[in-house]
């Protein structure tokens, strides 16, 4: 997942060496953004200064007399965005990762200011008229596209509305920022606990998991709803009561407080869409996406549902048959046991036990693998900066080089922490601009490891997550050399941005690739190719049921925003959609939507994950499956024609330039219908 926040900070140091930094009076946009490890007050002042610089650039743009040119107008406009990107991105990141509550609160205030500034800018008719007056017929294609896209976004924002309407748009936009922050804060803050009174209740869970969870003085063992605790329970715990209690706790996070918050979010977005001339928010938010409108998005969901129907029914029937072997007379698979019985079926039908691979996936080895694989594919190298300024002790800083030149910087914030973001995502830190500043980005995950003595043995799903999020990050860094910030980084249509990260997941299934880094944490032996093949065969089971679950998310995301809010009851919708798309009975008194953060960030367009996957499967069809680590060839073309171009052309153009044709469903349908054998 990619988080759409902006971040960058003016720093007061210069880069002195690959492995260290020294203080200087010279300002450098290429220094690590957290230089000086600012406290809340300094942090807030630094970013307020950035907002001030954006205002100064805006004043210069409006004050121009005479003919509008790229030099006196477009460059100045881009300067405004550079400063807003700096302040907004850093604030967005720190608001969800910094251990200090004062810093998080300062970050939220800056986020509000940046959003307010951005809204006012998008409604500024003088700026729009200045950009519209540019004659770009002789400009290069990237510049022409930048201006065209920018003018379209101004119109979508409501710049052509009357003054009273623009004022209400601005007020609603400001309110939506506050509501979104409240929604996310409630999710981060509601970590629920599930206890057991005896270690025997953890039967079936990995031994290293049990070792991490020591009984207290009263013999009570406490688990949480954070990923490293909850997900293994669903998959391995033999104790059905434990699985059910964890399921209920996990699917009631941020309930009931986020019911009201979500209702307000839906209502305000609907009002905003109406002001902007759209019937509903779903039609508004899809207007500048590849899909075009809400009906097309709905039709796409229907197509995926239909394509997965027969296989999903076969998979559920197989699950039920497997349960009946142990529970004669069983008539149903419940939601809290689908992962458990899926795991047992893969053991019996495919001779694959997912615990077999965990010893090969220590966190340190997987991290090395992610860096090595992307290095070989894209011709870059990574070096750790051991004394770089970071916001928490377990955060790592790395730098990316090409031909010996520093071209990007990344941070890894990879393990759970109190009040930290609870999912996995890539956050931009600073968008790169050619000749101006290198890109910086951060991975924020909640993976095992990070504690002394804990090897951080990961599920293969965790490995996929790591590669997926790193796919966003390497896209961000490689796209950071465009001439304009408005088309740099991951600035393509939102229903394309997941495709590069989804495609990098493919490398986690290849025996040769995995053998290069997946080494047993005790013996150092590489993972056997046959074990990887067994894992791949077993993975084919449950694929259609997984697609159906994704369509529950996608249709809920679309449906709460494509109608009058007065008719929306999210509890009813969740239950109806699960009953319509999934064979597992709905669990009463659960409310997963209250912790489904995408209902804020992605709003109506969660369909984009599956839309992007269709594109990802098509792009991957161009690679040589017998040698996925081969440099050059498809990897080089993909880097040049897709990743490095950022948002400098429509996504459909980037994809067709790489494929030599428009994308289609053929590769996706083949993937969906693969069967383990």
Beta strands, then each sheet from edge to edge (+ up, - down):
strand 1: 2-3
strand 2: 13-17
strand 3: 20-23
strand 4: 193-196
strand 5: 221-224
strand 6: 381-385
strand 7: 396-402
strand 8: 405-413
strand 9: 425-430
strand 10: 439-444
sheet 1: 1+ 9+ 10- 8- 7+ 6-
sheet 2: 2+ 3-
sheet 3: 4+ 5-
end
